[in-house]
Amino acid sequence: MTVAEFIERDTLFVGGRNTTPATSATITVRSASTEQTIGHVAAAAEADVDAAVAAARAAFCDPNGWAAWEPSRRADALTALASVIGGHGEEFTTLVSAQNGMPISTARQIEGGFPGALLSYYGALVREQPPEEYRRGIFVDGVVIRREPIGVVAAIVPWNYPQTLLFTKLAPALAAGCSVVVKPSPETVLDSFLLGDILEQHEILPPGVVNFVPGGREIGAYLVKHPDIDKVAFTGSTAAGRSIGEVCGRLLRPVTLELGGKSAAILLDDADLAAITSDLFGATMMNNGQSCFISSRVLAPRRQYQKVVDALTDMASSAVVGDALDDKTMIGPMVSEAHRERVESYIRKGEAEGARVTTGGGRGGHDRGWFVEPTIFADTNNQMSIAREEIFGPVVTVIPYDDINDAVALANDSEYGLAGTVWTRDKDRALDIARRVQTGTFGVNTYVPDPVAPFGGVKSSGIGRELGPEGLASYQQPKSIYVP
Ligand code: NAD
């Protein structure tokens, strides 16, 4: 399969229609698998951000607008949007896969499926939720508690799951009645143009409720500190999250930060290595390792260390590496040349620190596309940089542990706390370990974030939660009205 058409666009979706941008600045997008240019689109300047925020504010303040609609009317619109977007699932899938190298089989499940599921889920949730609740008071007869939309939201999205991570923000924000200004990543900007076209064509949402300002980090930083933004929802690196958190702290602006991770897979001594290989591959290398939640450290019982290293080595060396658009591909390329350089620099660092590559480490003979072979490191310890820092590539570090307490201590000995997994036939032991690992999410014999459950991190992995009812609440402002 190939990308259907070269995408060329000189307009920005602002205020419900494609508008002429303030400058002639552009973004060029290349295919991660072929390095060919696959799109050339307009980039937003500060004046475009001003226009987008103004459009979002006007939409939000319209007394008969989206924020004032009955929740059931908004829910109907979200359901309709889910159906329209679902009809374009394969286009989104192909575009994302071509841009960031996500294997198309993964993209089909996630980028093609999650956005519609999130719109339907949040539509149903807000339909059920009464907008006002009455509580009997202690000092007054009663209190009316209203759930009001928080206002104009800046949604800043990374390149690794561009549609899914956009909709983890957009779906609950829209359900709550907010307006949104989206800043996609320059690496994966084409799918946001497709979404803008769909929104313009179907007019399901009133003008200005969703706006796009594609651009780099400078445009993101300008949006974050814009005086007319009420909340920032950010997914990306911990370094960028810290800087956004500082700005929002100074402005007293609510912010959700979904950041990096260095999670651990704890393999117990009863794990059936042959049976779990496929799930373990997903949990450790999903999307070429370009996933915040992957268990990039595998903790193995010391007595079985060699057996685990051998199983992981087999798993990695048998993974099909190739063009992301090929259905057989299990590991595609890195998103960009710069990112491949970063991943390769960690492989060199690991070797320099004394760890041993048991498979991978190279480019697998690919002279086009930003490929890194799936790589396993043995003879490691938890102090090495390959065990402490987020590599964001198909690189797994296997670390031995002595007993369960040691395994839990190693899992917790990390700056991060986003995810983690445990692999065993004993569910009770698994749940006991799940309760002891300091992390926002955790998987037993699998790792699949579910829309109904809050997702987010502790420590340097972030602040706040997306998904679940908690995700909706983060776009609502409670107001108490005391009634004598
Ligand atoms: P990044 O931080 O470089 O960029 C993320 C987005 O923020 C991009 O749109 C970028 O243009 C923008 N940006 C960067 N600096 C900014 C600033 N100072 N102000 C405003 N906007 C800014 O991250 P990336 O390389 O695109 O994505 C990879 C990172 O994202 C990894 O660290 C990964 O762990 C993290 N991530 C976290 C989650 C999660 O849910 N916790 C999910 C996916 C990715």
Residues whose N, C-alpha, C, O or C-beta is under 5 A from the ligand:
A	BS01	NAD	I156 V157 P158 W159 K183 P184 S185 G215 G216 R217 G220 A221 V224 T235 G236 S237 T238 A240 S243 E258 L259 G260 G261 C292 S461
